[in-house]
């Protein structure tokens, strides 16, 4: 069973979530499914975004390794990216 994400066109999305969904739609043509799923619970959404921001800002992992981790997490979330 798959859990549906939020409706990206719904009114009342939180500011950060709405901005991210709009940015992904503009850049990629649609929001990422994993972000729509995380957005069902804003605290989980913020935690996931913080993890990726922390990885990017830390400088501890090579950019190529961060990209591989990102792809693996996307795979587990059913994202075709």
Phi and psi in radians as a Rosetta constraint file:
Dihedral C 1 N 2 CA 2 C 2 CIRCULARHARMONIC -1.733 0.35
Dihedral N 2 CA 2 C 2 N 3 CIRCULARHARMONIC 2.539 0.35
Dihedral C 2 N 3 CA 3 C 3 CIRCULARHARMONIC -1.681 0.35
Dihedral N 3 CA 3 C 3 N 4 CIRCULARHARMONIC 2.225 0.35
Dihedral C 3 N 4 CA 4 C 4 CIRCULARHARMONIC -1.269 0.35
Dihedral N 4 CA 4 C 4 N 5 CIRCULARHARMONIC 2.540 0.35
Dihedral C 4 N 5 CA 5 C 5 CIRCULARHARMONIC -1.437 0.35
Dihedral N 5 CA 5 C 5 N 6 CIRCULARHARMONIC -3.086 0.35
Dihedral C 5 N 6 CA 6 C 6 CIRCULARHARMONIC -1.242 0.35
Dihedral N 6 CA 6 C 6 N 7 CIRCULARHARMONIC 2.833 0.35
Dihedral C 6 N 7 CA 7 C 7 CIRCULARHARMONIC -1.393 0.35
Dihedral N 7 CA 7 C 7 N 8 CIRCULARHARMONIC 2.024 0.35
Dihedral C 7 N 8 CA 8 C 8 CIRCULARHARMONIC -1.171 0.35
Dihedral N 8 CA 8 C 8 N 9 CIRCULARHARMONIC -0.231 0.35
Dihedral C 8 N 9 CA 9 C 9 CIRCULARHARMONIC -1.746 0.35
Dihedral N 9 CA 9 C 9 N 10 CIRCULARHARMONIC 0.089 0.35
Dihedral C 9 N 10 CA 10 C 10 CIRCULARHARMONIC -1.214 0.35
Dihedral N 10 CA 10 C 10 N 11 CIRCULARHARMONIC 2.549 0.35
Dihedral C 10 N 11 CA 11 C 11 CIRCULARHARMONIC -1.300 0.35
Dihedral N 11 CA 11 C 11 N 12 CIRCULARHARMONIC 2.655 0.35
Dihedral C 11 N 12 CA 12 C 12 CIRCULARHARMONIC 1.499 0.35
Dihedral N 12 CA 12 C 12 N 13 CIRCULARHARMONIC 0.221 0.35
Dihedral C 12 N 13 CA 13 C 13 CIRCULARHARMONIC -1.137 0.35
Dihedral N 13 CA 13 C 13 N 14 CIRCULARHARMONIC 2.528 0.35
Dihedral C 13 N 14 CA 14 C 14 CIRCULARHARMONIC -1.028 0.35
Dihedral N 14 CA 14 C 14 N 15 CIRCULARHARMONIC 2.670 0.35
Dihedral C 14 N 15 CA 15 C 15 CIRCULARHARMONIC -0.916 0.35
Dihedral N 15 CA 15 C 15 N 16 CIRCULARHARMONIC -0.875 0.35
Dihedral C 15 N 16 CA 16 C 16 CIRCULARHARMONIC -1.138 0.35
Dihedral N 16 CA 16 C 16 N 17 CIRCULARHARMONIC -0.738 0.35
Dihedral C 16 N 17 CA 17 C 17 CIRCULARHARMONIC -1.143 0.35
Dihedral N 17 CA 17 C 17 N 18 CIRCULARHARMONIC -0.800 0.35
Dihedral C 17 N 18 CA 18 C 18 CIRCULARHARMONIC -1.057 0.35
Dihedral N 18 CA 18 C 18 N 19 CIRCULARHARMONIC -0.733 0.35
Dihedral C 18 N 19 CA 19 C 19 CIRCULARHARMONIC -1.132 0.35
Dihedral N 19 CA 19 C 19 N 20 CIRCULARHARMONIC -0.738 0.35
Dihedral C 19 N 20 CA 20 C 20 CIRCULARHARMONIC -1.139 0.35
Dihedral N 20 CA 20 C 20 N 21 CIRCULARHARMONIC -0.797 0.35
Dihedral C 20 N 21 CA 21 C 21 CIRCULARHARMONIC -1.050 0.35
Dihedral N 21 CA 21 C 21 N 22 CIRCULARHARMONIC -0.775 0.35
Dihedral C 21 N 22 CA 22 C 22 CIRCULARHARMONIC -1.118 0.35
Dihedral N 22 CA 22 C 22 N 23 CIRCULARHARMONIC -0.749 0.35
Dihedral C 22 N 23 CA 23 C 23 CIRCULARHARMONIC -1.122 0.35
Dihedral N 23 CA 23 C 23 N 24 CIRCULARHARMONIC -0.746 0.35
Dihedral C 23 N 24 CA 24 C 24 CIRCULARHARMONIC -1.150 0.35
Dihedral N 24 CA 24 C 24 N 25 CIRCULARHARMONIC -0.691 0.35
Dihedral C 24 N 25 CA 25 C 25 CIRCULARHARMONIC -1.115 0.35
Dihedral N 25 CA 25 C 25 N 26 CIRCULARHARMONIC -0.740 0.35
Dihedral C 25 N 26 CA 26 C 26 CIRCULARHARMONIC -1.134 0.35
Dihedral N 26 CA 26 C 26 N 27 CIRCULARHARMONIC -0.771 0.35
Dihedral C 26 N 27 CA 27 C 27 CIRCULARHARMONIC -1.404 0.35
Dihedral N 27 CA 27 C 27 N 28 CIRCULARHARMONIC -0.702 0.35
Dihedral C 27 N 28 CA 28 C 28 CIRCULARHARMONIC -1.973 0.35
Dihedral N 28 CA 28 C 28 N 29 CIRCULARHARMONIC -0.108 0.35
Dihedral C 28 N 29 CA 29 C 29 CIRCULARHARMONIC 1.628 0.35
Dihedral N 29 CA 29 C 29 N 30 CIRCULARHARMONIC -0.231 0.35
Dihedral C 29 N 30 CA 30 C 30 CIRCULARHARMONIC -2.897 0.35
Dihedral N 30 CA 30 C 30 N 31 CIRCULARHARMONIC 2.682 0.35
Dihedral C 30 N 31 CA 31 C 31 CIRCULARHARMONIC -1.261 0.35
Dihedral N 31 CA 31 C 31 N 32 CIRCULARHARMONIC 2.694 0.35
Dihedral C 31 N 32 CA 32 C 32 CIRCULARHARMONIC -1.241 0.35
Dihedral N 32 CA 32 C 32 N 33 CIRCULARHARMONIC 2.361 0.35
Dihedral C 32 N 33 CA 33 C 33 CIRCULARHARMONIC -1.046 0.35
Dihedral N 33 CA 33 C 33 N 34 CIRCULARHARMONIC -0.672 0.35
Dihedral C 33 N 34 CA 34 C 34 CIRCULARHARMONIC -1.134 0.35
Dihedral N 34 CA 34 C 34 N 35 CIRCULARHARMONIC -0.629 0.35
Dihedral C 34 N 35 CA 35 C 35 CIRCULARHARMONIC -1.161 0.35
Dihedral N 35 CA 35 C 35 N 36 CIRCULARHARMONIC -0.642 0.35
Dihedral C 35 N 36 CA 36 C 36 CIRCULARHARMONIC -1.158 0.35
Dihedral N 36 CA 36 C 36 N 37 CIRCULARHARMONIC -0.611 0.35
Dihedral C 36 N 37 CA 37 C 37 CIRCULARHARMONIC -1.221 0.35
Dihedral N 37 CA 37 C 37 N 38 CIRCULARHARMONIC -0.854 0.35
Dihedral C 37 N 38 CA 38 C 38 CIRCULARHARMONIC -1.022 0.35
Dihedral N 38 CA 38 C 38 N 39 CIRCULARHARMONIC -0.596 0.35
Dihedral C 38 N 39 CA 39 C 39 CIRCULARHARMONIC -1.200 0.35
Dihedral N 39 CA 39 C 39 N 40 CIRCULARHARMONIC -0.180 0.35
Dihedral C 39 N 40 CA 40 C 40 CIRCULARHARMONIC -1.059 0.35
Dihedral N 40 CA 40 C 40 N 41 CIRCULARHARMONIC -0.499 0.35
Dihedral C 40 N 41 CA 41 C 41 CIRCULARHARMONIC -2.288 0.35
Dihedral N 41 CA 41 C 41 N 42 CIRCULARHARMONIC 1.770 0.35
Dihedral C 41 N 42 CA 42 C 42 CIRCULARHARMONIC -0.921 0.35
Dihedral N 42 CA 42 C 42 N 43 CIRCULARHARMONIC -0.582 0.35
Dihedral C 42 N 43 CA 43 C 43 CIRCULARHARMONIC -1.161 0.35
Dihedral N 43 CA 43 C 43 N 44 CIRCULARHARMONIC -0.636 0.35
Dihedral C 43 N 44 CA 44 C 44 CIRCULARHARMONIC -1.218 0.35
Dihedral N 44 CA 44 C 44 N 45 CIRCULARHARMONIC -0.724 0.35
Dihedral C 44 N 45 CA 45 C 45 CIRCULARHARMONIC -0.993 0.35
Dihedral N 45 CA 45 C 45 N 46 CIRCULARHARMONIC -0.867 0.35
Dihedral C 45 N 46 CA 46 C 46 CIRCULARHARMONIC -1.084 0.35
Dihedral N 46 CA 46 C 46 N 47 CIRCULARHARMONIC -0.661 0.35
Dihedral C 46 N 47 CA 47 C 47 CIRCULARHARMONIC -1.136 0.35
Dihedral N 47 CA 47 C 47 N 48 CIRCULARHARMONIC -0.752 0.35
Dihedral C 47 N 48 CA 48 C 48 CIRCULARHARMONIC -1.139 0.35
Dihedral N 48 CA 48 C 48 N 49 CIRCULARHARMONIC -0.769 0.35
Dihedral C 48 N 49 CA 49 C 49 CIRCULARHARMONIC -1.108 0.35
Dihedral N 49 CA 49 C 49 N 50 CIRCULARHARMONIC -0.675 0.35
Dihedral C 49 N 50 CA 50 C 50 CIRCULARHARMONIC -1.130 0.35
Dihedral N 50 CA 50 C 50 N 51 CIRCULARHARMONIC -0.648 0.35
Dihedral C 50 N 51 CA 51 C 51 CIRCULARHARMONIC -1.061 0.35
Dihedral N 51 CA 51 C 51 N 52 CIRCULARHARMONIC -0.840 0.35
Dihedral C 51 N 52 CA 52 C 52 CIRCULARHARMONIC -1.179 0.35
Dihedral N 52 CA 52 C 52 N 53 CIRCULARHARMONIC -0.666 0.35
Dihedral C 52 N 53 CA 53 C 53 CIRCULARHARMONIC -1.131 0.35
Dihedral N 53 CA 53 C 53 N 54 CIRCULARHARMONIC -0.707 0.35
Dihedral C 53 N 54 CA 54 C 54 CIRCULARHARMONIC -1.130 0.35
Dihedral N 54 CA 54 C 54 N 55 CIRCULARHARMONIC -0.728 0.35
Dihedral C 54 N 55 CA 55 C 55 CIRCULARHARMONIC -1.080 0.35
Dihedral N 55 CA 55 C 55 N 56 CIRCULARHARMONIC -0.749 0.35
Dihedral C 55 N 56 CA 56 C 56 CIRCULARHARMONIC -1.153 0.35
Dihedral N 56 CA 56 C 56 N 57 CIRCULARHARMONIC -0.709 0.35
Dihedral C 56 N 57 CA 57 C 57 CIRCULARHARMONIC -1.419 0.35
Dihedral N 57 CA 57 C 57 N 58 CIRCULARHARMONIC -0.377 0.35
Dihedral C 57 N 58 CA 58 C 58 CIRCULARHARMONIC -1.209 0.35
Dihedral N 58 CA 58 C 58 N 59 CIRCULARHARMONIC -0.600 0.35
Dihedral C 58 N 59 CA 59 C 59 CIRCULARHARMONIC 1.268 0.35
Dihedral N 59 CA 59 C 59 N 60 CIRCULARHARMONIC 0.079 0.35
Dihedral C 59 N 60 CA 60 C 60 CIRCULARHARMONIC -1.402 0.35
Dihedral N 60 CA 60 C 60 N 61 CIRCULARHARMONIC -0.456 0.35
Dihedral C 60 N 61 CA 61 C 61 CIRCULARHARMONIC -2.005 0.35
Dihedral N 61 CA 61 C 61 N 62 CIRCULARHARMONIC 2.445 0.35
Dihedral C 61 N 62 CA 62 C 62 CIRCULARHARMONIC -1.047 0.35
Dihedral N 62 CA 62 C 62 N 63 CIRCULARHARMONIC 2.537 0.35
Dihedral C 62 N 63 CA 63 C 63 CIRCULARHARMONIC -0.984 0.35
Dihedral N 63 CA 63 C 63 N 64 CIRCULARHARMONIC -0.631 0.35
Dihedral C 63 N 64 CA 64 C 64 CIRCULARHARMONIC -1.124 0.35
Dihedral N 64 CA 64 C 64 N 65 CIRCULARHARMONIC -0.672 0.35
Dihedral C 64 N 65 CA 65 C 65 CIRCULARHARMONIC -1.217 0.35
Dihedral N 65 CA 65 C 65 N 66 CIRCULARHARMONIC -0.701 0.35
Dihedral C 65 N 66 CA 66 C 66 CIRCULARHARMONIC -1.052 0.35
Dihedral N 66 CA 66 C 66 N 67 CIRCULARHARMONIC -0.724 0.35
Dihedral C 66 N 67 CA 67 C 67 CIRCULARHARMONIC -1.092 0.35
Dihedral N 67 CA 67 C 67 N 68 CIRCULARHARMONIC -0.709 0.35
Dihedral C 67 N 68 CA 68 C 68 CIRCULARHARMONIC -1.141 0.35
Dihedral N 68 CA 68 C 68 N 69 CIRCULARHARMONIC -0.721 0.35
Dihedral C 68 N 69 CA 69 C 69 CIRCULARHARMONIC -1.083 0.35
Dihedral N 69 CA 69 C 69 N 70 CIRCULARHARMONIC -0.761 0.35
Dihedral C 69 N 70 CA 70 C 70 CIRCULARHARMONIC -1.032 0.35
Dihedral N 70 CA 70 C 70 N 71 CIRCULARHARMONIC -0.785 0.35
Dihedral C 70 N 71 CA 71 C 71 CIRCULARHARMONIC -1.132 0.35
Dihedral N 71 CA 71 C 71 N 72 CIRCULARHARMONIC -0.652 0.35
Dihedral C 71 N 72 CA 72 C 72 CIRCULARHARMONIC -1.193 0.35
Dihedral N 72 CA 72 C 72 N 73 CIRCULARHARMONIC -0.750 0.35
Dihedral C 72 N 73 CA 73 C 73 CIRCULARHARMONIC -1.115 0.35
Dihedral N 73 CA 73 C 73 N 74 CIRCULARHARMONIC -0.730 0.35
Dihedral C 73 N 74 CA 74 C 74 CIRCULARHARMONIC -1.029 0.35
Dihedral N 74 CA 74 C 74 N 75 CIRCULARHARMONIC -0.751 0.35
Dihedral C 74 N 75 CA 75 C 75 CIRCULARHARMONIC -1.018 0.35
Dihedral N 75 CA 75 C 75 N 76 CIRCULARHARMONIC -0.807 0.35
Dihedral C 75 N 76 CA 76 C 76 CIRCULARHARMONIC -1.156 0.35
Dihedral N 76 CA 76 C 76 N 77 CIRCULARHARMONIC -0.449 0.35
Dihedral C 76 N 77 CA 77 C 77 CIRCULARHARMONIC -1.548 0.35
Dihedral N 77 CA 77 C 77 N 78 CIRCULARHARMONIC 0.016 0.35
Dihedral C 77 N 78 CA 78 C 78 CIRCULARHARMONIC 1.400 0.35
Dihedral N 78 CA 78 C 78 N 79 CIRCULARHARMONIC 0.282 0.35
Dihedral C 78 N 79 CA 79 C 79 CIRCULARHARMONIC -1.462 0.35
Dihedral N 79 CA 79 C 79 N 80 CIRCULARHARMONIC 2.339 0.35
Dihedral C 79 N 80 CA 80 C 80 CIRCULARHARMONIC -1.511 0.35
Dihedral N 80 CA 80 C 80 N 81 CIRCULARHARMONIC 0.025 0.35
